[in-house]
C-alpha cells in the first residue's frame, strides 16, 4: 500500500470517523478554511488509485468509504518507519519513545502492561 500524503491522511481521518459518506458530508465536517470541492475530489481520486478508498455510485453521486482501517494503515506505516529509520529494530524505536517522549509514570506503566499482555500471549 502506497503511503498517503499529509493532506490525504487528514481526509482519511474523517473517512474513518464517518465510515461512509458523500462529498457533501466530507465538506461539511472539514474544518475551516474548507478546501475547494475540486481539491477534495482530487484527493479522493488519488486515494482511490492508492487502494485505500472505495466508492459506490448512486446516480450522479458517489458514496466513499475506507478500504483499510486506521489500525492497519498506521501499522504498516509504523513498520516502514521502524525498517527505514530504526534499522528494523522495534527496540530502537521503543528506546527513543521511552527516552525522548517524556512519558509519565502512568504512561510507562501502561506500556509495561501492554508488553506483559503480549508476553503472556506467547
Phi and psi in radians as a Rosetta constraint file:
Dihedral C 1 N 2 CA 2 C 2 CIRCULARHARMONIC -1.307 0.35
Dihedral N 2 CA 2 C 2 N 3 CIRCULARHARMONIC 2.472 0.35
Dihedral C 2 N 3 CA 3 C 3 CIRCULARHARMONIC -1.160 0.35
Dihedral N 3 CA 3 C 3 N 4 CIRCULARHARMONIC 2.622 0.35
Dihedral C 3 N 4 CA 4 C 4 CIRCULARHARMONIC -1.595 0.35
Dihedral N 4 CA 4 C 4 N 5 CIRCULARHARMONIC 2.617 0.35
Dihedral C 4 N 5 CA 5 C 5 CIRCULARHARMONIC -1.235 0.35
Dihedral N 5 CA 5 C 5 N 6 CIRCULARHARMONIC 2.941 0.35
Dihedral C 5 N 6 CA 6 C 6 CIRCULARHARMONIC -1.014 0.35
Dihedral N 6 CA 6 C 6 N 7 CIRCULARHARMONIC -0.773 0.35
Dihedral C 6 N 7 CA 7 C 7 CIRCULARHARMONIC -1.125 0.35
Dihedral N 7 CA 7 C 7 N 8 CIRCULARHARMONIC -0.681 0.35
Dihedral C 7 N 8 CA 8 C 8 CIRCULARHARMONIC -1.166 0.35
Dihedral N 8 CA 8 C 8 N 9 CIRCULARHARMONIC -0.702 0.35
Dihedral C 8 N 9 CA 9 C 9 CIRCULARHARMONIC -1.093 0.35
Dihedral N 9 CA 9 C 9 N 10 CIRCULARHARMONIC -0.718 0.35
Dihedral C 9 N 10 CA 10 C 10 CIRCULARHARMONIC -1.064 0.35
Dihedral N 10 CA 10 C 10 N 11 CIRCULARHARMONIC -0.760 0.35
Dihedral C 10 N 11 CA 11 C 11 CIRCULARHARMONIC -1.160 0.35
Dihedral N 11 CA 11 C 11 N 12 CIRCULARHARMONIC -0.685 0.35
Dihedral C 11 N 12 CA 12 C 12 CIRCULARHARMONIC -1.084 0.35
Dihedral N 12 CA 12 C 12 N 13 CIRCULARHARMONIC -0.618 0.35
Dihedral C 12 N 13 CA 13 C 13 CIRCULARHARMONIC -1.008 0.35
Dihedral N 13 CA 13 C 13 N 14 CIRCULARHARMONIC -0.676 0.35
Dihedral C 13 N 14 CA 14 C 14 CIRCULARHARMONIC -1.272 0.35
Dihedral N 14 CA 14 C 14 N 15 CIRCULARHARMONIC -0.628 0.35
Dihedral C 14 N 15 CA 15 C 15 CIRCULARHARMONIC -1.122 0.35
Dihedral N 15 CA 15 C 15 N 16 CIRCULARHARMONIC -0.680 0.35
Dihedral C 15 N 16 CA 16 C 16 CIRCULARHARMONIC -1.101 0.35
Dihedral N 16 CA 16 C 16 N 17 CIRCULARHARMONIC -0.649 0.35
Dihedral C 16 N 17 CA 17 C 17 CIRCULARHARMONIC -1.264 0.35
Dihedral N 17 CA 17 C 17 N 18 CIRCULARHARMONIC -0.815 0.35
Dihedral C 17 N 18 CA 18 C 18 CIRCULARHARMONIC -1.310 0.35
Dihedral N 18 CA 18 C 18 N 19 CIRCULARHARMONIC -0.468 0.35
Dihedral C 18 N 19 CA 19 C 19 CIRCULARHARMONIC 1.227 0.35
Dihedral N 19 CA 19 C 19 N 20 CIRCULARHARMONIC -0.919 0.35
Dihedral C 19 N 20 CA 20 C 20 CIRCULARHARMONIC -2.459 0.35
Dihedral N 20 CA 20 C 20 N 21 CIRCULARHARMONIC 2.322 0.35
Dihedral C 20 N 21 CA 21 C 21 CIRCULARHARMONIC -2.808 0.35
Dihedral N 21 CA 21 C 21 N 22 CIRCULARHARMONIC 2.784 0.35
Dihedral C 21 N 22 CA 22 C 22 CIRCULARHARMONIC -1.700 0.35
Dihedral N 22 CA 22 C 22 N 23 CIRCULARHARMONIC 2.916 0.35
Dihedral C 22 N 23 CA 23 C 23 CIRCULARHARMONIC -0.910 0.35
Dihedral N 23 CA 23 C 23 N 24 CIRCULARHARMONIC -0.786 0.35
Dihedral C 23 N 24 CA 24 C 24 CIRCULARHARMONIC -1.074 0.35
Dihedral N 24 CA 24 C 24 N 25 CIRCULARHARMONIC -0.607 0.35
Dihedral C 24 N 25 CA 25 C 25 CIRCULARHARMONIC -1.151 0.35
Dihedral N 25 CA 25 C 25 N 26 CIRCULARHARMONIC -0.751 0.35
Dihedral C 25 N 26 CA 26 C 26 CIRCULARHARMONIC -1.104 0.35
Dihedral N 26 CA 26 C 26 N 27 CIRCULARHARMONIC -0.826 0.35
Dihedral C 26 N 27 CA 27 C 27 CIRCULARHARMONIC -1.068 0.35
Dihedral N 27 CA 27 C 27 N 28 CIRCULARHARMONIC -0.583 0.35
Dihedral C 27 N 28 CA 28 C 28 CIRCULARHARMONIC -1.184 0.35
Dihedral N 28 CA 28 C 28 N 29 CIRCULARHARMONIC -0.668 0.35
Dihedral C 28 N 29 CA 29 C 29 CIRCULARHARMONIC -1.559 0.35
Dihedral N 29 CA 29 C 29 N 30 CIRCULARHARMONIC -0.267 0.35
Dihedral C 29 N 30 CA 30 C 30 CIRCULARHARMONIC -1.180 0.35
Dihedral N 30 CA 30 C 30 N 31 CIRCULARHARMONIC 2.461 0.35
Dihedral C 30 N 31 CA 31 C 31 CIRCULARHARMONIC -1.269 0.35
Dihedral N 31 CA 31 C 31 N 32 CIRCULARHARMONIC 2.818 0.35
Dihedral C 31 N 32 CA 32 C 32 CIRCULARHARMONIC -1.289 0.35
Dihedral N 32 CA 32 C 32 N 33 CIRCULARHARMONIC 2.582 0.35
Dihedral C 32 N 33 CA 33 C 33 CIRCULARHARMONIC -1.276 0.35
Dihedral N 33 CA 33 C 33 N 34 CIRCULARHARMONIC 2.249 0.35
Dihedral C 33 N 34 CA 34 C 34 CIRCULARHARMONIC -1.233 0.35
Dihedral N 34 CA 34 C 34 N 35 CIRCULARHARMONIC 2.421 0.35
Dihedral C 34 N 35 CA 35 C 35 CIRCULARHARMONIC -1.235 0.35
Dihedral N 35 CA 35 C 35 N 36 CIRCULARHARMONIC 2.803 0.35
Dihedral C 35 N 36 CA 36 C 36 CIRCULARHARMONIC -1.154 0.35
Dihedral N 36 CA 36 C 36 N 37 CIRCULARHARMONIC 2.649 0.35
Dihedral C 36 N 37 CA 37 C 37 CIRCULARHARMONIC -0.997 0.35
Dihedral N 37 CA 37 C 37 N 38 CIRCULARHARMONIC -0.670 0.35
Dihedral C 37 N 38 CA 38 C 38 CIRCULARHARMONIC -1.137 0.35
Dihedral N 38 CA 38 C 38 N 39 CIRCULARHARMONIC -0.597 0.35
Dihedral C 38 N 39 CA 39 C 39 CIRCULARHARMONIC -1.155 0.35
Dihedral N 39 CA 39 C 39 N 40 CIRCULARHARMONIC -0.805 0.35
Dihedral C 39 N 40 CA 40 C 40 CIRCULARHARMONIC -1.093 0.35
Dihedral N 40 CA 40 C 40 N 41 CIRCULARHARMONIC -0.723 0.35
Dihedral C 40 N 41 CA 41 C 41 CIRCULARHARMONIC -1.070 0.35
Dihedral N 41 CA 41 C 41 N 42 CIRCULARHARMONIC -0.720 0.35
Dihedral C 41 N 42 CA 42 C 42 CIRCULARHARMONIC -1.121 0.35
Dihedral N 42 CA 42 C 42 N 43 CIRCULARHARMONIC -0.780 0.35
Dihedral C 42 N 43 CA 43 C 43 CIRCULARHARMONIC -1.075 0.35
Dihedral N 43 CA 43 C 43 N 44 CIRCULARHARMONIC -0.769 0.35
Dihedral C 43 N 44 CA 44 C 44 CIRCULARHARMONIC -1.087 0.35
Dihedral N 44 CA 44 C 44 N 45 CIRCULARHARMONIC -0.717 0.35
Dihedral C 44 N 45 CA 45 C 45 CIRCULARHARMONIC -1.070 0.35
Dihedral N 45 CA 45 C 45 N 46 CIRCULARHARMONIC -0.755 0.35
Dihedral C 45 N 46 CA 46 C 46 CIRCULARHARMONIC -1.118 0.35
Dihedral N 46 CA 46 C 46 N 47 CIRCULARHARMONIC -0.692 0.35
Dihedral C 46 N 47 CA 47 C 47 CIRCULARHARMONIC -1.208 0.35
Dihedral N 47 CA 47 C 47 N 48 CIRCULARHARMONIC -0.581 0.35
Dihedral C 47 N 48 CA 48 C 48 CIRCULARHARMONIC -1.134 0.35
Dihedral N 48 CA 48 C 48 N 49 CIRCULARHARMONIC -0.802 0.35
Dihedral C 48 N 49 CA 49 C 49 CIRCULARHARMONIC -1.063 0.35
Dihedral N 49 CA 49 C 49 N 50 CIRCULARHARMONIC -0.556 0.35
Dihedral C 49 N 50 CA 50 C 50 CIRCULARHARMONIC -1.429 0.35
Dihedral N 50 CA 50 C 50 N 51 CIRCULARHARMONIC -0.118 0.35
Dihedral C 50 N 51 CA 51 C 51 CIRCULARHARMONIC 1.407 0.35
Dihedral N 51 CA 51 C 51 N 52 CIRCULARHARMONIC 0.346 0.35
Dihedral C 51 N 52 CA 52 C 52 CIRCULARHARMONIC -1.850 0.35
Dihedral N 52 CA 52 C 52 N 53 CIRCULARHARMONIC -0.206 0.35
Dihedral C 52 N 53 CA 53 C 53 CIRCULARHARMONIC -2.280 0.35
Dihedral N 53 CA 53 C 53 N 54 CIRCULARHARMONIC 2.426 0.35
Dihedral C 53 N 54 CA 54 C 54 CIRCULARHARMONIC -2.084 0.35
Dihedral N 54 CA 54 C 54 N 55 CIRCULARHARMONIC 3.038 0.35
Dihedral C 54 N 55 CA 55 C 55 CIRCULARHARMONIC -2.673 0.35
Dihedral N 55 CA 55 C 55 N 56 CIRCULARHARMONIC 2.779 0.35
Dihedral C 55 N 56 CA 56 C 56 CIRCULARHARMONIC -2.233 0.35
Dihedral N 56 CA 56 C 56 N 57 CIRCULARHARMONIC 2.356 0.35
Dihedral C 56 N 57 CA 57 C 57 CIRCULARHARMONIC -1.627 0.35
Dihedral N 57 CA 57 C 57 N 58 CIRCULARHARMONIC 2.328 0.35
Dihedral C 57 N 58 CA 58 C 58 CIRCULARHARMONIC -2.196 0.35
Dihedral N 58 CA 58 C 58 N 59 CIRCULARHARMONIC 1.714 0.35
Dihedral C 58 N 59 CA 59 C 59 CIRCULARHARMONIC 1.084 0.35
Dihedral N 59 CA 59 C 59 N 60 CIRCULARHARMONIC -2.062 0.35
Dihedral C 59 N 60 CA 60 C 60 CIRCULARHARMONIC -1.659 0.35
Dihedral N 60 CA 60 C 60 N 61 CIRCULARHARMONIC 0.034 0.35
Dihedral C 60 N 61 CA 61 C 61 CIRCULARHARMONIC -1.913 0.35
Dihedral N 61 CA 61 C 61 N 62 CIRCULARHARMONIC 2.667 0.35
Dihedral C 61 N 62 CA 62 C 62 CIRCULARHARMONIC -2.068 0.35
Dihedral N 62 CA 62 C 62 N 63 CIRCULARHARMONIC 2.362 0.35
Dihedral C 62 N 63 CA 63 C 63 CIRCULARHARMONIC -1.770 0.35
Dihedral N 63 CA 63 C 63 N 64 CIRCULARHARMONIC 2.092 0.35
Dihedral C 63 N 64 CA 64 C 64 CIRCULARHARMONIC -1.701 0.35
Dihedral N 64 CA 64 C 64 N 65 CIRCULARHARMONIC 2.634 0.35
Dihedral C 64 N 65 CA 65 C 65 CIRCULARHARMONIC -2.719 0.35
Dihedral N 65 CA 65 C 65 N 66 CIRCULARHARMONIC 2.616 0.35
Dihedral C 65 N 66 CA 66 C 66 CIRCULARHARMONIC -1.256 0.35
Dihedral N 66 CA 66 C 66 N 67 CIRCULARHARMONIC 2.467 0.35
Dihedral C 66 N 67 CA 67 C 67 CIRCULARHARMONIC -1.711 0.35
Dihedral N 67 CA 67 C 67 N 68 CIRCULARHARMONIC -0.175 0.35
Dihedral C 67 N 68 CA 68 C 68 CIRCULARHARMONIC -2.332 0.35
Dihedral N 68 CA 68 C 68 N 69 CIRCULARHARMONIC 2.453 0.35
Dihedral C 68 N 69 CA 69 C 69 CIRCULARHARMONIC -1.337 0.35
Dihedral N 69 CA 69 C 69 N 70 CIRCULARHARMONIC 2.804 0.35
Dihedral C 69 N 70 CA 70 C 70 CIRCULARHARMONIC -1.040 0.35
Dihedral N 70 CA 70 C 70 N 71 CIRCULARHARMONIC -0.748 0.35
Dihedral C 70 N 71 CA 71 C 71 CIRCULARHARMONIC -1.098 0.35
Dihedral N 71 CA 71 C 71 N 72 CIRCULARHARMONIC -0.778 0.35
Dihedral C 71 N 72 CA 72 C 72 CIRCULARHARMONIC -1.144 0.35
Dihedral N 72 CA 72 C 72 N 73 CIRCULARHARMONIC -0.796 0.35
Dihedral C 72 N 73 CA 73 C 73 CIRCULARHARMONIC -1.055 0.35
Dihedral N 73 CA 73 C 73 N 74 CIRCULARHARMONIC -0.923 0.35
Dihedral C 73 N 74 CA 74 C 74 CIRCULARHARMONIC -1.251 0.35
Dihedral N 74 CA 74 C 74 N 75 CIRCULARHARMONIC -0.469 0.35
Dihedral C 74 N 75 CA 75 C 75 CIRCULARHARMONIC -1.080 0.35
Dihedral N 75 CA 75 C 75 N 76 CIRCULARHARMONIC -0.766 0.35
Dihedral C 75 N 76 CA 76 C 76 CIRCULARHARMONIC -1.147 0.35
Dihedral N 76 CA 76 C 76 N 77 CIRCULARHARMONIC -0.704 0.35
Dihedral C 76 N 77 CA 77 C 77 CIRCULARHARMONIC -1.117 0.35
Dihedral N 77 CA 77 C 77 N 78 CIRCULARHARMONIC -0.734 0.35
Dihedral C 77 N 78 CA 78 C 78 CIRCULARHARMONIC -1.139 0.35
Dihedral N 78 CA 78 C 78 N 79 CIRCULARHARMONIC -0.744 0.35
Dihedral C 78 N 79 CA 79 C 79 CIRCULARHARMONIC -1.058 0.35
Dihedral N 79 CA 79 C 79 N 80 CIRCULARHARMONIC -0.698 0.35
Dihedral C 79 N 80 CA 80 C 80 CIRCULARHARMONIC -1.137 0.35
Dihedral N 80 CA 80 C 80 N 81 CIRCULARHARMONIC -0.696 0.35
Dihedral C 80 N 81 CA 81 C 81 CIRCULARHARMONIC -1.154 0.35
Dihedral N 81 CA 81 C 81 N 82 CIRCULARHARMONIC -0.735 0.35
Dihedral C 81 N 82 CA 82 C 82 CIRCULARHARMONIC -1.074 0.35
Dihedral N 82 CA 82 C 82 N 83 CIRCULARHARMONIC -0.744 0.35
Dihedral C 82 N 83 CA 83 C 83 CIRCULARHARMONIC -1.121 0.35
Dihedral N 83 CA 83 C 83 N 84 CIRCULARHARMONIC -0.839 0.35
Dihedral C 83 N 84 CA 84 C 84 CIRCULARHARMONIC -1.395 0.35
Dihedral N 84 CA 84 C 84 N 85 CIRCULARHARMONIC -0.583 0.35
Dihedral C 84 N 85 CA 85 C 85 CIRCULARHARMONIC -1.942 0.35
Dihedral N 85 CA 85 C 85 N 86 CIRCULARHARMONIC -0.272 0.35
Dihedral C 85 N 86 CA 86 C 86 CIRCULARHARMONIC -2.201 0.35
Dihedral N 86 CA 86 C 86 N 87 CIRCULARHARMONIC 0.489 0.35
Dihedral C 86 N 87 CA 87 C 87 CIRCULARHARMONIC 0.892 0.35
Dihedral N 87 CA 87 C 87 N 88 CIRCULARHARMONIC 0.684 0.35
Dihedral C 87 N 88 CA 88 C 88 CIRCULARHARMONIC 1.037 0.35
Dihedral N 88 CA 88 C 88 N 89 CIRCULARHARMONIC 0.486 0.35
Dihedral C 88 N 89 CA 89 C 89 CIRCULARHARMONIC -2.001 0.35
Dihedral N 89 CA 89 C 89 N 90 CIRCULARHARMONIC 1.764 0.35
Dihedral C 89 N 90 CA 90 C 90 CIRCULARHARMONIC -1.033 0.35
Dihedral N 90 CA 90 C 90 N 91 CIRCULARHARMONIC -0.465 0.35
Dihedral C 90 N 91 CA 91 C 91 CIRCULARHARMONIC -1.134 0.35
Dihedral N 91 CA 91 C 91 N 92 CIRCULARHARMONIC -0.661 0.35
Dihedral C 91 N 92 CA 92 C 92 CIRCULARHARMONIC -1.105 0.35
Dihedral N 92 CA 92 C 92 N 93 CIRCULARHARMONIC -0.706 0.35
Dihedral C 92 N 93 CA 93 C 93 CIRCULARHARMONIC -1.115 0.35
Dihedral N 93 CA 93 C 93 N 94 CIRCULARHARMONIC -0.788 0.35
Dihedral C 93 N 94 CA 94 C 94 CIRCULARHARMONIC -1.080 0.35
Dihedral N 94 CA 94 C 94 N 95 CIRCULARHARMONIC -0.674 0.35
Dihedral C 94 N 95 CA 95 C 95 CIRCULARHARMONIC -1.097 0.35
Dihedral N 95 CA 95 C 95 N 96 CIRCULARHARMONIC -0.785 0.35
Dihedral C 95 N 96 CA 96 C 96 CIRCULARHARMONIC -1.108 0.35
Dihedral N 96 CA 96 C 96 N 97 CIRCULARHARMONIC -0.787 0.35
Dihedral C 96 N 97 CA 97 C 97 CIRCULARHARMONIC -1.063 0.35
Dihedral N 97 CA 97 C 97 N 98 CIRCULARHARMONIC -0.826 0.35
Dihedral C 97 N 98 CA 98 C 98 CIRCULARHARMONIC -1.309 0.35
Dihedral N 98 CA 98 C 98 N 99 CIRCULARHARMONIC -0.428 0.35
Dihedral C 98 N 99 CA 99 C 99 CIRCULARHARMONIC -1.580 0.35
Dihedral N 99 CA 99 C 99 N 100 CIRCULARHARMONIC -0.650 0.35
Dihedral C 99 N 100 CA 100 C 100 CIRCULARHARMONIC -1.809 0.35
Dihedral N 100 CA 100 C 100 N 101 CIRCULARHARMONIC -0.344 0.35
Dihedral C 100 N 101 CA 101 C 101 CIRCULARHARMONIC -1.435 0.35
Dihedral N 101 CA 101 C 101 N 102 CIRCULARHARMONIC -0.078 0.35
Dihedral C 101 N 102 CA 102 C 102 CIRCULARHARMONIC 0.952 0.35
Dihedral N 102 CA 102 C 102 N 103 CIRCULARHARMONIC 0.904 0.35
Dihedral C 102 N 103 CA 103 C 103 CIRCULARHARMONIC -1.269 0.35
Dihedral N 103 CA 103 C 103 N 104 CIRCULARHARMONIC 2.511 0.35
Dihedral C 103 N 104 CA 104 C 104 CIRCULARHARMONIC -1.325 0.35
Dihedral N 104 CA 104 C 104 N 105 CIRCULARHARMONIC 2.909 0.35
Dihedral C 104 N 105 CA 105 C 105 CIRCULARHARMONIC -1.014 0.35
Dihedral N 105 CA 105 C 105 N 106 CIRCULARHARMONIC -0.701 0.35
Dihedral C 105 N 106 CA 106 C 106 CIRCULARHARMONIC -1.114 0.35
Dihedral N 106 CA 106 C 106 N 107 CIRCULARHARMONIC -0.744 0.35
Dihedral C 106 N 107 CA 107 C 107 CIRCULARHARMONIC -1.145 0.35
Dihedral N 107 CA 107 C 107 N 108 CIRCULARHARMONIC -0.679 0.35
Dihedral C 107 N 108 CA 108 C 108 CIRCULARHARMONIC -1.133 0.35
Dihedral N 108 CA 108 C 108 N 109 CIRCULARHARMONIC -0.692 0.35
Dihedral C 108 N 109 CA 109 C 109 CIRCULARHARMONIC -1.094 0.35
Dihedral N 109 CA 109 C 109 N 110 CIRCULARHARMONIC -0.700 0.35
Dihedral C 109 N 110 CA 110 C 110 CIRCULARHARMONIC -1.125 0.35
Dihedral N 110 CA 110 C 110 N 111 CIRCULARHARMONIC -0.733 0.35
Dihedral C 110 N 111 CA 111 C 111 CIRCULARHARMONIC -1.054 0.35
Dihedral N 111 CA 111 C 111 N 112 CIRCULARHARMONIC -0.743 0.35
Dihedral C 111 N 112 CA 112 C 112 CIRCULARHARMONIC -1.087 0.35
Dihedral N 112 CA 112 C 112 N 113 CIRCULARHARMONIC -0.714 0.35
Dihedral C 112 N 113 CA 113 C 113 CIRCULARHARMONIC -1.071 0.35
Dihedral N 113 CA 113 C 113 N 114 CIRCULARHARMONIC -0.762 0.35
Dihedral C 113 N 114 CA 114 C 114 CIRCULARHARMONIC -1.108 0.35
Dihedral N 114 CA 114 C 114 N 115 CIRCULARHARMONIC -0.711 0.35
Dihedral C 114 N 115 CA 115 C 115 CIRCULARHARMONIC -1.124 0.35
Dihedral N 115 CA 115 C 115 N 116 CIRCULARHARMONIC -0.792 0.35
Dihedral C 115 N 116 CA 116 C 116 CIRCULARHARMONIC -1.051 0.35
Dihedral N 116 CA 116 C 116 N 117 CIRCULARHARMONIC -0.688 0.35
Dihedral C 116 N 117 CA 117 C 117 CIRCULARHARMONIC -1.086 0.35
Dihedral N 117 CA 117 C 117 N 118 CIRCULARHARMONIC -0.763 0.35
Dihedral C 117 N 118 CA 118 C 118 CIRCULARHARMONIC -1.102 0.35
Dihedral N 118 CA 118 C 118 N 119 CIRCULARHARMONIC -0.709 0.35
Dihedral C 118 N 119 CA 119 C 119 CIRCULARHARMONIC -1.107 0.35
Dihedral N 119 CA 119 C 119 N 120 CIRCULARHARMONIC -0.659 0.35
Dihedral C 119 N 120 CA 120 C 120 CIRCULARHARMONIC -1.155 0.35
Dihedral N 120 CA 120 C 120 N 121 CIRCULARHARMONIC -0.581 0.35
Dihedral C 120 N 121 CA 121 C 121 CIRCULARHARMONIC -1.204 0.35
Dihedral N 121 CA 121 C 121 N 122 CIRCULARHARMONIC -0.468 0.35
